[in-house]
């Protein structure tokens, strides 16, 4: 339970951080879509470890294999299974704290729920689980691009107290990928890198915010009440490891405004209804209004740090933990393709739901 997501475009991820491999099964992808392993690999390469000095040095190529659901480079409309084998797992690195609860990890809560846990890298709680999400997101991107030309772009907007200035309407994938921290504001990116390196050298970690824009989404996607587009986006992003908050449009900052300041005024442009501002983030009443979809996800500092921390073991005894292993001092750069993937999965699911219910 808890490892599947979506209605018509449905994904189920599987595998553990230090097991034989990880992957995803994607059900509901339309037939005839051009799809090869290269399409998936491009996105997985953006997520994989060891990309720069800002990420974990775990040496995983994260090479994907499509096991089912395609023939001669096109989807069959049947379930697509994708596998990525673990090549550089080192479970022994976790042996010394196999009975210790790591602060702010899922060790204690998994033990409380199942009376058993995978202590080798956290098992399903590890961020390596997101391999399956990114592979599914690559498929969703292709469906969206083929149908409506929808594009999804995310970037690091904040690391600790360093904020970027980025125009969501103009940001490009190339600009995001131009810096190691995946922030298209070069001046802010340089300061972010300095802060991350300082935290790593001090044996500590940092958190921050990833923002994302979905362009080209037509009006009408989403459902009333419980299945609102923004509600599904919030669930998708909150399901990501280390995510502790989600904003749609103006988010919490919108609470500082009056209604007259916050409302998005309508006007007509080239025969279509537009809004002069987009504080709604492209979603009103849980349904897309044709403007850019704007979301943000807040990620806590990486829980595993080199500094000694007070904790307890399974016997309830107080112990001091100094974690070892290979960990990101800041998850933000690698979170960018993961956020994009989950936004794409939600948009693809709602595209298919809208087509199925209303025929458009």
Beta strands, then each sheet from edge to edge (+ up, - down):
strand 1: 4-5
strand 2: 10-15
strand 3: 21-27
strand 4: 64-68
strand 5: 70-71
strand 6: 74-75
strand 7: 80-85
strand 8: 151-159
strand 9: 162-163
strand 10: 208-215
strand 11: 243-248
strand 12: 266-269
strand 13: 272-275
strand 14: 283-284
strand 15: 287-288
strand 16: 293-299
strand 17: 309-312
strand 18: 318-321
sheet 1: 1+ 2- 3+ 7- 4+
sheet 2: 5+ 6-
sheet 3: 9+ 8- 10+ 16- 11+
sheet 4: 12+ 13-
sheet 5: 14+ 15-
sheet 6: 17+ 18-
end
